[in-house]
Every structure is written in C-alpha cells, then in structure tokens.
C-alpha cells in the first residue's frame, strides 16, 4: 500500500495522536507500529498504549488516506494488554 498515510486519533479530539510513524500525543505511553506482509500489498498498523489507564477508555479512529482514488476496506483490531481494573 504505497502512497498511503495512517492517522490515529481519539474520537472526541480533533488533533491526531499519530500520523504515519510520527507521534503527536503528549502522552509518552502512546506508540505506533507498522509492518508490511512480504510479497503482499497489505500493511498492518497498531496503536499501542502502554500502561493503560481508565482515562484511556474510549473510541479511537484509524483514518487511511491514499493518493489513489480506489476505495479499500480495512479491518481494525484493538487489543488491550496488561490492564488491571
């Protein structure tokens, strides 16, 4: 998926948490990872929140912007690791 950009943001906030691999969140627990399946045109993007807290709960959006005018569908999976409530 060349020529695409992935942006993560919280639903209620207008500014992005990440754009591509760049992090704009002031919270140091926010990270992003990307990998591309070898020999395939499939990318996987992961928003990572270390040491998840109650205030991290909410809806997160993943926006994919491509320079091509084709429409594509993507699966978004959120996985929470190591949370204690």
N, C-alpha and C positions, 0 to 999 in steps of 0.2 A: 504494500500500500504506500507506494512512494507519493510524495506531494500531499501528505495529509498532516493535520495537526490535531492533537487531542487535548482538550481542556477539561479540567475537573473543577467544579465549584459546588458550594453548598447551596441548596435550594433558595434559602432566604437572603443570600448575599449576592451582590452584583459583581464583585471582583472575583477573579479566579484564584483558586488555590494553587493550581499548576497550569502551565501552558507548555506542551511538549514535555521535555525533561526539566524545564525551569520551574522552580518553586517560588511562589509569591506569598505564601502564607507566612505570617509572623510566628506561627506555632512551629517549633522545632520538631514536633512529633510527626509532621506531615512529610511524606516522601512519595515518589512515583517511580515505577519500574516499567520498562518496556522490553519486549522480546519479539522476535520475528521467527516464525517457523521456517527452518531451512528448506529451500526449494519450493516454497509456497508464498503466496502473496497475503498472508494472514499475520496480523500483528496482535499482540496481547498487551494491554495496558492495565496496570494495577495501581490504585490509590492505596497507600499504606498509611495507617495511623497507629503509631507506636503508643503503648500505654493508654489505651482507650479509656476515656472518662465519660461520665453521664452527659456532660455538655457537648460531647461529640455526636450524640444521637441526633438523627435527622435524615433528611433526604439529600443525597448527593447526585449531581448530574454530570454525565460524561458527554461532552459535545465533540463530535468529529467533523472537522472541516476539511474537505478535499477540493483540490483545484479542478478535478474532473467533474463534469455535470451529471455523472451517473448516480443513481440512488443505491445505497447499500444499507443492509441491515447488520446490526452488531448485537451480540449478547454481552450484557454487563452483569458481572457476578461480584458481589461484595462478600468478603469473608472476614469475620472478626476473630482474632486470635488473642488468647490470654486475657479475657475480660473477667473480672470478679465483681459481682453485683452484691 
